[in-house]
């Protein structure tokens, strides 16, 4: 059964111009874990974290990170396991493979569910 993921901002679903991929799911898992302090990555133990001037976190996501995170046991240990999580802080993720940037903002609702 596939995992469906969505991000809502101000009540509207965010669209990914190039479509959804493992990078986006990994970013959601990292953000939910770091923001809540729950799950496998509460302290960003796998990646370097770079604070930006606006106090958001700029994080590089590699292909290794994606494949280690798009794992149902990792997702299941975050608040995403409850179906959704609302971020309290801003996060910026960079896909180290192609340079895509995903900005997640405080108030964004991260959702993961199965049909």
Biopython code that builds the backbone (N, CA, C, O; Angstrom):
import numpy as np
from Bio.PDB.StructureBuilder import StructureBuilder

atoms = [
    (1, "UNK", "N", (0.847, -1.167, 0.000)),
    (1, "UNK", "CA", (0.000, 0.000, 0.000)),
    (1, "UNK", "C", (0.897, 1.236, 0.000)),
    (1, "UNK", "O", (1.712, 1.389, 0.910)),
    (2, "UNK", "N", (0.774, 2.122, -0.992)),
    (2, "UNK", "CA", (1.670, 3.279, -1.079)),
    (2, "UNK", "C", (1.383, 4.324, 0.000)),
    (2, "UNK", "O", (0.275, 4.428, 0.526)),
    (3, "UNK", "N", (2.419, 5.083, 0.301)),
    (3, "UNK", "CA", (2.311, 6.176, 1.253)),
    (3, "UNK", "C", (1.988, 7.443, 0.474)),
    (3, "UNK", "O", (2.699, 7.792, -0.468)),
    (4, "UNK", "N", (0.925, 8.131, 0.859)),
    (4, "UNK", "CA", (0.581, 9.425, 0.266)),
    (4, "UNK", "C", (1.086, 10.518, 1.188)),
    (4, "UNK", "O", (0.924, 10.431, 2.405)),
    (5, "UNK", "N", (1.691, 11.537, 0.622)),
    (5, "UNK", "CA", (2.185, 12.663, 1.412)),
    (5, "UNK", "C", (1.690, 13.966, 0.811)),
    (5, "UNK", "O", (1.536, 14.093, -0.404)),
    (6, "UNK", "N", (1.446, 14.921, 1.680)),
    (6, "UNK", "CA", (1.007, 16.249, 1.261)),
    (6, "UNK", "C", (1.530, 17.267, 2.253)),
    (6, "UNK", "O", (1.825, 16.944, 3.403)),
    (7, "UNK", "N", (1.641, 18.502, 1.791)),
    (7, "UNK", "CA", (1.981, 19.625, 2.655)),
    (7, "UNK", "C", (0.943, 20.703, 2.414)),
    (7, "UNK", "O", (0.708, 21.115, 1.278)),
    (8, "UNK", "N", (0.325, 21.153, 3.492)),
    (8, "UNK", "CA", (-0.644, 22.251, 3.393)),
    (8, "UNK", "C", (-0.044, 23.511, 3.994)),
    (8, "UNK", "O", (0.542, 23.492, 5.076)),
    (9, "UNK", "N", (-0.208, 24.610, 3.259)),
    (9, "UNK", "CA", (0.214, 25.929, 3.749)),
    (9, "UNK", "C", (-0.961, 26.867, 3.600)),
    (9, "UNK", "O", (-1.496, 27.039, 2.505)),
    (10, "UNK", "N", (-1.357, 27.465, 4.689)),
    (10, "UNK", "CA", (-2.509, 28.373, 4.684)),
    (10, "UNK", "C", (-3.739, 27.705, 4.080)),
    (10, "UNK", "O", (-4.508, 28.331, 3.350)),
    (11, "UNK", "N", (-3.913, 26.416, 4.398)),
    (11, "UNK", "CA", (-5.091, 25.679, 3.950)),
    (11, "UNK", "C", (-5.038, 25.172, 2.514)),
    (11, "UNK", "O", (-5.979, 24.525, 2.056)),
    (12, "UNK", "N", (-3.946, 25.457, 1.793)),
    (12, "UNK", "CA", (-3.834, 25.014, 0.400)),
    (12, "UNK", "C", (-2.692, 24.023, 0.257)),
    (12, "UNK", "O", (-1.652, 24.165, 0.901)),
    (13, "UNK", "N", (-2.890, 23.013, -0.592)),
    (13, "UNK", "CA", (-1.855, 22.018, -0.833)),
    (13, "UNK", "C", (-0.718, 22.624, -1.648)),
    (13, "UNK", "O", (-0.952, 23.319, -2.637)),
    (14, "UNK", "N", (0.516, 22.355, -1.222)),
    (14, "UNK", "CA", (1.668, 22.791, -2.001)),
    (14, "UNK", "C", (1.862, 21.831, -3.170)),
    (14, "UNK", "O", (1.705, 20.619, -3.027)),
    (15, "UNK", "N", (2.197, 22.381, -4.304)),
    (15, "UNK", "CA", (2.501, 21.566, -5.476)),
    (15, "UNK", "C", (4.014, 21.556, -5.664)),
    (15, "UNK", "O", (4.680, 22.572, -5.468)),
    (16, "UNK", "N", (4.537, 20.418, -6.039)),
    (16, "UNK", "CA", (5.952, 20.313, -6.354)),
    (16, "UNK", "C", (6.072, 20.393, -7.876)),
    (16, "UNK", "O", (5.568, 19.513, -8.575)),
    (17, "UNK", "N", (6.724, 21.422, -8.400)),
    (17, "UNK", "CA", (6.776, 21.623, -9.854)),
    (17, "UNK", "C", (7.268, 20.401, -10.635)),
    (17, "UNK", "O", (6.772, 20.122, -11.726)),
    (18, "UNK", "N", (8.233, 19.680, -10.083)),
    (18, "UNK", "CA", (8.774, 18.503, -10.765)),
    (18, "UNK", "C", (8.152, 17.209, -10.241)),
    (18, "UNK", "O", (8.590, 16.119, -10.608)),
    (19, "UNK", "N", (7.138, 17.323, -9.388)),
    (19, "UNK", "CA", (6.499, 16.148, -8.806)),
    (19, "UNK", "C", (7.138, 15.748, -7.487)),
    (19, "UNK", "O", (8.218, 16.219, -7.131)),
    (20, "UNK", "N", (6.453, 14.875, -6.773)),
    (20, "UNK", "CA", (6.908, 14.405, -5.475)),
    (20, "UNK", "C", (7.954, 13.323, -5.648)),
    (20, "UNK", "O", (7.900, 12.530, -6.587)),
    (21, "UNK", "N", (8.915, 13.302, -4.722)),
    (21, "UNK", "CA", (9.943, 12.262, -4.747)),
    (21, "UNK", "C", (10.441, 11.971, -3.348)),
    (21, "UNK", "O", (9.952, 12.528, -2.365)),
    (22, "UNK", "N", (11.416, 11.092, -3.276)),
    (22, "UNK", "CA", (11.981, 10.703, -1.990)),
    (22, "UNK", "C", (12.553, 11.880, -1.224)),
    (22, "UNK", "O", (12.482, 11.911, 0.004)),
    (23, "UNK", "N", (13.123, 12.857, -1.935)),
    (23, "UNK", "CA", (13.668, 14.044, -1.278)),
    (23, "UNK", "C", (12.613, 14.743, -0.434)),
    (23, "UNK", "O", (12.894, 15.148, 0.694)),
    (24, "UNK", "N", (11.400, 14.890, -0.968)),
    (24, "UNK", "CA", (10.335, 15.597, -0.260)),
    (24, "UNK", "C", (9.876, 14.820, 0.980)),
    (24, "UNK", "O", (9.631, 15.405, 2.035)),
    (25, "UNK", "N", (9.766, 13.511, 0.841)),
    (25, "UNK", "CA", (9.372, 12.680, 1.979)),
    (25, "UNK", "C", (10.458, 12.726, 3.052)),
    (25, "UNK", "O", (10.151, 12.850, 4.238)),
    (26, "UNK", "N", (11.730, 12.627, 2.643)),
    (26, "UNK", "CA", (12.831, 12.702, 3.598)),
    (26, "UNK", "C", (12.823, 14.041, 4.329)),
    (26, "UNK", "O", (13.017, 14.080, 5.544)),
    (27, "UNK", "N", (12.603, 15.133, 3.607)),
    (27, "UNK", "CA", (12.552, 16.455, 4.232)),
    (27, "UNK", "C", (11.430, 16.525, 5.258)),
    (27, "UNK", "O", (11.602, 17.099, 6.334)),
    (28, "UNK", "N", (10.284, 15.942, 4.928)),
    (28, "UNK", "CA", (9.160, 15.938, 5.874)),
    (28, "UNK", "C", (9.517, 15.146, 7.135)),
    (28, "UNK", "O", (9.186, 15.563, 8.245)),
    (29, "UNK", "N", (10.189, 14.011, 6.965)),
    (29, "UNK", "CA", (10.575, 13.184, 8.110)),
    (29, "UNK", "C", (11.580, 13.928, 8.987)),
    (29, "UNK", "O", (11.428, 13.970, 10.208)),
    (30, "UNK", "N", (12.616, 14.521, 8.363)),
    (30, "UNK", "CA", (13.584, 15.303, 9.123)),
    (30, "UNK", "C", (12.899, 16.445, 9.860)),
    (30, "UNK", "O", (13.129, 16.636, 11.055)),
    (31, "UNK", "N", (12.067, 17.201, 9.169)),
    (31, "UNK", "CA", (11.416, 18.363, 9.785)),
    (31, "UNK", "C", (10.531, 17.951, 10.950)),
    (31, "UNK", "O", (10.590, 18.565, 12.015)),
    (32, "UNK", "N", (9.710, 16.921, 10.765)),
    (32, "UNK", "CA", (8.811, 16.485, 11.844)),
    (32, "UNK", "C", (9.601, 16.003, 13.050)),
    (32, "UNK", "O", (9.232, 16.289, 14.189)),
    (33, "UNK", "N", (10.687, 15.273, 12.809)),
    (33, "UNK", "CA", (11.489, 14.753, 13.913)),
    (33, "UNK", "C", (12.228, 15.875, 14.648)),
    (33, "UNK", "O", (12.202, 15.936, 15.877)),
    (34, "UNK", "N", (12.884, 16.758, 13.895)),
    (34, "UNK", "CA", (13.631, 17.850, 14.532)),
    (34, "UNK", "C", (12.705, 18.837, 15.224)),
    (34, "UNK", "O", (13.005, 19.299, 16.325)),
    (35, "UNK", "N", (11.594, 19.164, 14.599)),
    (35, "UNK", "CA", (10.681, 20.167, 15.137)),
    (35, "UNK", "C", (10.011, 19.677, 16.421)),
    (35, "UNK", "O", (9.831, 20.445, 17.366)),
    (36, "UNK", "N", (9.643, 18.398, 16.448)),
    (36, "UNK", "CA", (8.938, 17.848, 17.605)),
    (36, "UNK", "C", (9.880, 17.307, 18.669)),
    (36, "UNK", "O", (9.499, 17.177, 19.832)),
    (37, "UNK", "N", (11.126, 16.989, 18.270)),
    (37, "UNK", "CA", (12.047, 16.349, 19.196)),
    (37, "UNK", "C", (11.761, 14.863, 19.363)),
    (37, "UNK", "O", (12.315, 14.224, 20.257)),
    (38, "UNK", "N", (10.904, 14.308, 18.514)),
    (38, "UNK", "CA", (10.538, 12.896, 18.578)),
    (38, "UNK", "C", (11.031, 12.183, 17.329)),
    (38, "UNK", "O", (11.161, 12.784, 16.262)),
    (39, "UNK", "N", (11.297, 10.920, 17.475)),
    (39, "UNK", "CA", (11.663, 10.136, 16.309)),
    (39, "UNK", "C", (13.153, 9.953, 16.174)),
    (39, "UNK", "O", (13.908, 10.249, 17.100)),
    (40, "UNK", "N", (13.584, 9.464, 15.017)),
    (40, "UNK", "CA", (14.983, 9.073, 14.853)),
    (40, "UNK", "C", (15.969, 10.218, 14.640)),
    (40, "UNK", "O", (17.177, 9.994, 14.726)),
    (41, "UNK", "N", (15.505, 11.424, 14.368)),
    (41, "UNK", "CA", (16.425, 12.514, 14.030)),
    (41, "UNK", "C", (16.131, 13.801, 14.810)),
    (41, "UNK", "O", (16.093, 14.873, 14.206)),
    (42, "UNK", "N", (15.922, 13.730, 16.129)),
    (42, "UNK", "CA", (15.565, 14.956, 16.843)),
    (42, "UNK", "C", (16.693, 15.975, 16.891)),
    (42, "UNK", "O", (16.442, 17.171, 17.035)),
    (43, "UNK", "N", (17.933, 15.513, 16.770)),
    (43, "UNK", "CA", (19.067, 16.436, 16.851)),
    (43, "UNK", "C", (19.848, 16.515, 15.544)),
    (43, "UNK", "O", (20.998, 16.953, 15.522)),
    (44, "UNK", "N", (19.209, 16.084, 14.453)),
    (44, "UNK", "CA", (19.843, 16.126, 13.140)),
    (44, "UNK", "C", (21.131, 15.317, 13.122)),
    (44, "UNK", "O", (22.158, 15.781, 12.628)),
    (45, "UNK", "N", (21.072, 14.105, 13.663)),
    (45, "UNK", "CA", (22.269, 13.288, 13.838)),
    (45, "UNK", "C", (22.884, 12.788, 12.533)),
    (45, "UNK", "O", (24.029, 12.337, 12.546)),
    (46, "UNK", "N", (22.174, 12.849, 11.411)),
    (46, "UNK", "CA", (22.725, 12.346, 10.155)),
    (46, "UNK", "C", (23.299, 13.413, 9.252)),
    (46, "UNK", "O", (24.105, 13.104, 8.374)),
    (47, "UNK", "N", (22.908, 14.652, 9.440)),
    (47, "UNK", "CA", (23.298, 15.684, 8.476)),
    (47, "UNK", "C", (23.897, 16.875, 9.189)),
    (47, "UNK", "O", (23.656, 17.089, 10.377)),
    (48, "UNK", "N", (24.684, 17.651, 8.453)),
    (48, "UNK", "CA", (25.164, 18.920, 8.979)),
    (48, "UNK", "C", (24.010, 19.911, 8.974)),
    (48, "UNK", "O", (23.185, 19.908, 8.060)),
    (49, "UNK", "N", (23.955, 20.744, 9.975)),
    (49, "UNK", "CA", (22.880, 21.748, 10.048)),
    (49, "UNK", "C", (23.536, 23.127, 9.996)),
    (49, "UNK", "O", (24.516, 23.388, 10.694)),
    (50, "UNK", "N", (22.998, 23.975, 9.186)),
    (50, "UNK", "CA", (23.552, 25.304, 9.006)),
    (50, "UNK", "C", (22.463, 26.325, 9.327)),
    (50, "UNK", "O", (21.458, 26.407, 8.621)),
    (51, "UNK", "N", (22.659, 27.089, 10.372)),
    (51, "UNK", "CA", (21.675, 28.099, 10.749)),
    (51, "UNK", "C", (21.784, 29.287, 9.811)),
    (51, "UNK", "O", (22.881, 29.757, 9.508)),
    (52, "UNK", "N", (20.640, 29.765, 9.356)),
    (52, "UNK", "CA", (20.621, 30.937, 8.492)),
    (52, "UNK", "C", (20.319, 32.168, 9.323)),
    (52, "UNK", "O", (20.024, 32.063, 10.513)),
    (53, "UNK", "N", (20.391, 33.321, 8.708)),
    (53, "UNK", "CA", (20.169, 34.572, 9.431)),
    (53, "UNK", "C", (18.782, 34.650, 10.058)),
    (53, "UNK", "O", (18.608, 35.286, 11.097)),
    (54, "UNK", "N", (17.790, 34.005, 9.433)),
    (54, "UNK", "CA", (16.433, 34.080, 9.982)),
    (54, "UNK", "C", (16.159, 32.945, 10.970)),
    (54, "UNK", "O", (15.009, 32.692, 11.327)),
    (55, "UNK", "N", (17.221, 32.264, 11.408)),
    (55, "UNK", "CA", (17.144, 31.193, 12.402)),
    (55, "UNK", "C", (16.458, 29.931, 11.893)),
    (55, "UNK", "O", (16.142, 29.040, 12.681)),
    (56, "UNK", "N", (16.227, 29.845, 10.608)),
    (56, "UNK", "CA", (15.724, 28.584, 10.069)),
    (56, "UNK", "C", (16.908, 27.641, 9.925)),
    (56, "UNK", "O", (18.060, 28.052, 10.067)),
    (57, "UNK", "N", (16.626, 26.395, 9.647)),
    (57, "UNK", "CA", (17.696, 25.428, 9.460)),
    (57, "UNK", "C", (17.822, 25.112, 7.982)),
    (57, "UNK", "O", (16.840, 24.756, 7.331)),
    (58, "UNK", "N", (19.023, 25.241, 7.455)),
    (58, "UNK", "CA", (19.273, 24.880, 6.052)),
    (58, "UNK", "C", (19.991, 23.540, 6.073)),
    (58, "UNK", "O", (21.094, 23.425, 6.608)),
    (59, "UNK", "N", (19.367, 22.539, 5.492)),
    (59, "UNK", "CA", (19.860, 21.177, 5.582)),
    (59, "UNK", "C", (20.077, 20.589, 4.205)),
    (59, "UNK", "O", (19.231, 20.737, 3.323)),
    (60, "UNK", "N", (21.200, 19.925, 4.015)),
    (60, "UNK", "CA", (21.455, 19.234, 2.762)),
    (60, "UNK", "C", (20.987, 17.795, 2.870)),
    (60, "UNK", "O", (21.319, 17.108, 3.836)),
    (61, "UNK", "N", (20.227, 17.334, 1.899)),
    (61, "UNK", "CA", (19.733, 15.963, 1.888)),
    (61, "UNK", "C", (20.414, 15.235, 0.738)),
    (61, "UNK", "O", (20.305, 15.646, -0.417)),
    (62, "UNK", "N", (21.107, 14.168, 1.053)),
    (62, "UNK", "CA", (21.790, 13.387, 0.015)),
    (62, "UNK", "C", (20.939, 12.195, -0.397)),
    (62, "UNK", "O", (19.935, 11.889, 0.246)),
    (63, "UNK", "N", (21.339, 11.531, -1.461)),
    (63, "UNK", "CA", (20.619, 10.337, -1.896)),
    (63, "UNK", "C", (20.651, 9.266, -0.811)),
    (63, "UNK", "O", (19.675, 8.535, -0.640)),
    (64, "UNK", "N", (21.761, 9.159, -0.075)),
    (64, "UNK", "CA", (21.857, 8.200, 1.037)),
    (64, "UNK", "C", (20.811, 8.516, 2.102)),
    (64, "UNK", "O", (20.162, 7.615, 2.633)),
    (65, "UNK", "N", (20.653, 9.797, 2.407)),
    (65, "UNK", "CA", (19.656, 10.198, 3.395)),
    (65, "UNK", "C", (18.255, 9.819, 2.935)),
    (65, "UNK", "O", (17.444, 9.326, 3.718)),
    (66, "UNK", "N", (17.985, 10.054, 1.668)),
    (66, "UNK", "CA", (16.654, 9.751, 1.132)),
    (66, "UNK", "C", (16.344, 8.277, 1.295)),
    (66, "UNK", "O", (15.283, 7.922, 1.809)),
    (67, "UNK", "N", (17.252, 7.412, 0.868)),
    (67, "UNK", "CA", (16.960, 5.980, 0.918)),
    (67, "UNK", "C", (16.949, 5.454, 2.340)),
    (67, "UNK", "O", (16.263, 4.470, 2.618)),
    (68, "UNK", "N", (17.688, 6.076, 3.249)),
    (68, "UNK", "CA", (17.642, 5.607, 4.643)),
    (68, "UNK", "C", (16.397, 6.117, 5.350)),
    (68, "UNK", "O", (15.984, 5.552, 6.362)),
    (69, "UNK", "N", (15.791, 7.190, 4.823)),
    (69, "UNK", "CA", (14.625, 7.776, 5.486)),
    (69, "UNK", "C", (13.296, 7.318, 4.928)),
    (69, "UNK", "O", (12.312, 7.246, 5.663)),
    (70, "UNK", "N", (13.247, 7.010, 3.660)),
    (70, "UNK", "CA", (11.977, 6.582, 3.086)),
    (70, "UNK", "C", (11.807, 5.125, 3.507)),
    (70, "UNK", "O", (11.834, 4.191, 2.705)),
    (71, "UNK", "N", (11.635, 5.003, 4.782)),
    (71, "UNK", "CA", (11.580, 3.735, 5.485)),
    (71, "UNK", "C", (10.425, 3.890, 6.463)),
    (71, "UNK", "O", (10.389, 4.837, 7.249)),
    (72, "UNK", "N", (9.500, 2.972, 6.409)),
    (72, "UNK", "CA", (8.297, 3.138, 7.215)),
    (72, "UNK", "C", (8.574, 3.122, 8.709)),
    (72, "UNK", "O", (7.814, 3.709, 9.479)),
    (73, "UNK", "N", (9.653, 2.459, 9.139)),
    (73, "UNK", "CA", (9.939, 2.466, 10.579)),
    (73, "UNK", "C", (10.395, 3.847, 11.032)),
    (73, "UNK", "O", (10.070, 4.265, 12.144)),
    (74, "UNK", "N", (11.152, 4.572, 10.185)),
    (74, "UNK", "CA", (11.574, 5.932, 10.536)),
    (74, "UNK", "C", (10.361, 6.864, 10.568)),
    (74, "UNK", "O", (10.195, 7.641, 11.507)),
    (75, "UNK", "N", (9.525, 6.782, 9.549)),
    (75, "UNK", "CA", (8.320, 7.618, 9.503)),
    (75, "UNK", "C", (7.423, 7.313, 10.702)),
    (75, "UNK", "O", (6.853, 8.222, 11.306)),
    (76, "UNK", "N", (7.304, 6.043, 11.038)),
    (76, "UNK", "CA", (6.439, 5.622, 12.136)),
    (76, "UNK", "C", (6.883, 6.104, 13.497)),
    (76, "UNK", "O", (6.088, 6.095, 14.437)),
    (77, "UNK", "N", (8.134, 6.525, 13.635)),
    (77, "UNK", "CA", (8.622, 7.033, 14.923)),
    (77, "UNK", "C", (8.509, 8.542, 15.032)),
    (77, "UNK", "O", (8.894, 9.119, 16.049)),
    (78, "UNK", "N", (7.986, 9.190, 14.001)),
    (78, "UNK", "CA", (7.785, 10.641, 14.042)),
    (78, "UNK", "C", (6.303, 10.939, 14.254)),
    (78, "UNK", "O", (5.482, 10.026, 14.172)),
    (79, "UNK", "N", (5.941, 12.194, 14.523)),
    (79, "UNK", "CA", (4.528, 12.544, 14.637)),
    (79, "UNK", "C", (3.739, 12.332, 13.344)),
    (79, "UNK", "O", (2.508, 12.334, 13.368)),
    (80, "UNK", "N", (4.432, 12.150, 12.213)),
    (80, "UNK", "CA", (3.725, 11.856, 10.964)),
    (80, "UNK", "C", (2.954, 10.549, 11.067)),
    (80, "UNK", "O", (1.999, 10.324, 10.323)),
    (81, "UNK", "N", (3.368, 9.686, 11.991)),
    (81, "UNK", "CA", (2.671, 8.419, 12.193)),
    (81, "UNK", "C", (1.218, 8.647, 12.623)),
    (81, "UNK", "O", (0.369, 7.773, 12.449)),
    (82, "UNK", "N", (0.946, 9.806, 13.175)),
    (82, "UNK", "CA", (-0.417, 10.139, 13.604)),
    (82, "UNK", "C", (-1.229, 10.722, 12.442)),
    (82, "UNK", "O", (-2.409, 11.035, 12.605)),
    (83, "UNK", "N", (-0.608, 10.866, 11.286)),
    (83, "UNK", "CA", (-1.319, 11.354, 10.102)),
    (83, "UNK", "C", (-0.930, 12.753, 9.689)),
    (83, "UNK", "O", (-0.919, 13.073, 8.500)),
    (84, "UNK", "N", (-0.604, 13.604, 10.677)),
    (84, "UNK", "CA", (-0.198, 14.960, 10.318)),
    (84, "UNK", "C", (0.597, 15.584, 11.454)),
    (84, "UNK", "O", (0.524, 15.150, 12.604)),
    (85, "UNK", "N", (1.354, 16.610, 11.101)),
    (85, "UNK", "CA", (2.130, 17.361, 12.083)),
    (85, "UNK", "C", (2.233, 18.792, 11.599)),
    (85, "UNK", "O", (2.518, 19.033, 10.427)),
    (86, "UNK", "N", (2.003, 19.747, 12.495)),
    (86, "UNK", "CA", (2.102, 21.169, 12.171)),
    (86, "UNK", "C", (3.437, 21.704, 12.682)),
    (86, "UNK", "O", (3.729, 21.629, 13.876)),
    (87, "UNK", "N", (4.241, 22.242, 11.772)),
    (87, "UNK", "CA", (5.566, 22.744, 12.123)),
    (87, "UNK", "C", (5.491, 23.996, 12.995)),
    (87, "UNK", "O", (4.601, 24.832, 12.842)),
    (88, "UNK", "N", (6.447, 24.099, 13.905)),
    (88, "UNK", "CA", (6.564, 25.270, 14.776)),
    (88, "UNK", "C", (7.662, 26.218, 14.299)),
    (88, "UNK", "O", (7.694, 27.381, 14.700)),
    (89, "UNK", "N", (8.569, 25.723, 13.439)),
    (89, "UNK", "CA", (9.704, 26.525, 12.970)),
    (89, "UNK", "C", (9.858, 26.365, 11.460)),
    (89, "UNK", "O", (9.230, 25.507, 10.840)),
    (90, "UNK", "N", (10.700, 27.205, 10.892)),
    (90, "UNK", "CA", (11.006, 27.155, 9.455)),
    (90, "UNK", "C", (12.196, 26.225, 9.208)),
    (90, "UNK", "O", (13.113, 26.144, 10.025)),
    (91, "UNK", "N", (12.168, 25.533, 8.084)),
    (91, "UNK", "CA", (13.278, 24.667, 7.671)),
    (91, "UNK", "C", (13.469, 24.808, 6.170)),
    (91, "UNK", "O", (12.499, 24.921, 5.421)),
    (92, "UNK", "N", (14.717, 24.801, 5.738)),
    (92, "UNK", "CA", (15.037, 24.808, 4.321)),
    (92, "UNK", "C", (15.862, 23.570, 4.025)),
    (92, "UNK", "O", (16.892, 23.336, 4.659)),
    (93, "UNK", "N", (15.409, 22.773, 3.057)),
    (93, "UNK", "CA", (16.106, 21.561, 2.665)),
    (93, "UNK", "C", (16.635, 21.723, 1.250)),
    (93, "UNK", "O", (15.965, 22.280, 0.381)),
    (94, "UNK", "N", (17.838, 21.231, 1.035)),
    (94, "UNK", "CA", (18.465, 21.287, -0.284)),
    (94, "UNK", "C", (18.755, 19.859, -0.719)),
    (94, "UNK", "O", (19.391, 19.095, 0.007)),
    (95, "UNK", "N", (18.286, 19.508, -1.898)),
    (95, "UNK", "CA", (18.562, 18.194, -2.468)),
    (95, "UNK", "C", (19.972, 18.236, -3.032)),
    (95, "UNK", "O", (20.232, 18.925, -4.019)),
    (96, "UNK", "N", (20.883, 17.498, -2.406)),
    (96, "UNK", "CA", (22.276, 17.510, -2.851)),
    (96, "UNK", "C", (22.466, 16.876, -4.219)),
    (96, "UNK", "O", (23.539, 17.000, -4.809)),
    (97, "UNK", "N", (21.445, 16.199, -4.735)),
    (97, "UNK", "CA", (21.562, 15.564, -6.044)),
    (97, "UNK", "C", (21.340, 16.562, -7.181)),
    (97, "UNK", "O", (22.072, 16.555, -8.170)),
    (98, "UNK", "N", (20.314, 17.431, -7.033)),
    (98, "UNK", "CA", (19.993, 18.333, -8.141)),
    (98, "UNK", "C", (19.829, 19.794, -7.730)),
    (98, "UNK", "O", (19.502, 20.636, -8.566)),
    (99, "UNK", "N", (20.053, 20.102, -6.456)),
    (99, "UNK", "CA", (19.986, 21.485, -6.000)),
    (99, "UNK", "C", (18.596, 22.013, -5.709)),
    (99, "UNK", "O", (18.450, 23.187, -5.369)),
    (100, "UNK", "N", (17.554, 21.170, -5.833)),
    (100, "UNK", "CA", (16.198, 21.630, -5.528)),
    (100, "UNK", "C", (16.136, 22.096, -4.078)),
    (100, "UNK", "O", (16.733, 21.477, -3.197)),
    (101, "UNK", "N", (15.418, 23.178, -3.833)),
    (101, "UNK", "CA", (15.246, 23.727, -2.489)),
    (101, "UNK", "C", (13.784, 23.576, -2.090)),
    (101, "UNK", "O", (12.884, 23.911, -2.859)),
    (102, "UNK", "N", (13.556, 23.072, -0.888)),
    (102, "UNK", "CA", (12.213, 22.959, -0.332)),
    (102, "UNK", "C", (12.174, 23.751, 0.963)),
    (102, "UNK", "O", (12.827, 23.385, 1.940)),
    (103, "UNK", "N", (11.411, 24.835, 0.972)),
    (103, "UNK", "CA", (11.224, 25.649, 2.170)),
    (103, "UNK", "C", (9.960, 25.193, 2.876)),
    (103, "UNK", "O", (8.874, 25.213, 2.296)),
    (104, "UNK", "N", (10.102, 24.784, 4.122)),
    (104, "UNK", "CA", (8.954, 24.456, 4.966)),
    (104, "UNK", "C", (8.842, 25.555, 6.007)),
    (104, "UNK", "O", (9.842, 25.959, 6.600)),
    (105, "UNK", "N", (7.634, 26.036, 6.229)),
    (105, "UNK", "CA", (7.408, 27.185, 7.093)),
    (105, "UNK", "C", (6.632, 26.802, 8.345)),
    (105, "UNK", "O", (5.847, 25.853, 8.339)),
    (106, "UNK", "N", (6.860, 27.548, 9.411)),
    (106, "UNK", "CA", (6.059, 27.362, 10.628)),
    (106, "UNK", "C", (4.588, 27.475, 10.240)),
    (106, "UNK", "O", (4.200, 28.387, 9.510)),
    (107, "UNK", "N", (3.777, 26.547, 10.730)),
    (107, "UNK", "CA", (2.353, 26.526, 10.392)),
    (107, "UNK", "C", (2.020, 25.567, 9.265)),
    (107, "UNK", "O", (0.854, 25.216, 9.084)),
    (108, "UNK", "N", (3.036, 25.127, 8.488)),
    (108, "UNK", "CA", (2.788, 24.125, 7.451)),
    (108, "UNK", "C", (2.330, 22.832, 8.111)),
    (108, "UNK", "O", (2.854, 22.433, 9.151)),
    (109, "UNK", "N", (1.363, 22.195, 7.506)),
    (109, "UNK", "CA", (0.868, 20.914, 7.994)),
    (109, "UNK", "C", (1.432, 19.824, 7.092)),
    (109, "UNK", "O", (1.131, 19.767, 5.899)),
    (110, "UNK", "N", (2.256, 18.959, 7.681)),
    (110, "UNK", "CA", (2.840, 17.838, 6.959)),
    (110, "UNK", "C", (1.926, 16.637, 7.161)),
    (110, "UNK", "O", (1.574, 16.311, 8.295)),
    (111, "UNK", "N", (1.542, 15.983, 6.083)),
    (111, "UNK", "CA", (0.602, 14.858, 6.175)),
    (111, "UNK", "C", (1.171, 13.635, 5.489)),
    (111, "UNK", "O", (1.773, 13.727, 4.419)),
    (112, "UNK", "N", (0.972, 12.487, 6.117)),
    (112, "UNK", "CA", (1.370, 11.204, 5.545)),
    (112, "UNK", "C", (0.290, 10.199, 5.898)),
    (112, "UNK", "O", (-0.086, 10.065, 7.063)),
    (113, "UNK", "N", (-0.205, 9.499, 4.903)),
    (113, "UNK", "CA", (-1.289, 8.532, 5.165)),
    (113, "UNK", "C", (-1.325, 7.482, 4.073)),
    (113, "UNK", "O", (-0.727, 7.635, 3.008)),
    (114, "UNK", "N", (-2.031, 6.431, 4.366)),
    (114, "UNK", "CA", (-2.243, 5.363, 3.393)),
    (114, "UNK", "C", (-3.714, 5.334, 3.011)),
    (114, "UNK", "O", (-4.591, 5.552, 3.847)),
    (115, "UNK", "N", (-3.970, 5.066, 1.756)),
    (115, "UNK", "CA", (-5.359, 5.010, 1.292)),
    (115, "UNK", "C", (-6.006, 3.712, 1.716)),
    (115, "UNK", "O", (-7.178, 3.479, 1.419)),
]
sb = StructureBuilder()
sb.init_structure("model")
sb.init_model(0)
sb.init_chain("A")
sb.init_seg("    ")
for serial, (resi, resn, name, xyz) in enumerate(atoms, 1):
    if name == "N":
        sb.init_residue(resn, " ", resi, " ")
    sb.init_atom(name, np.array(xyz, "f"), 0.0, 1.0, " ", f" {name:<3s}", serial, name[0])
structure = sb.get_structure()
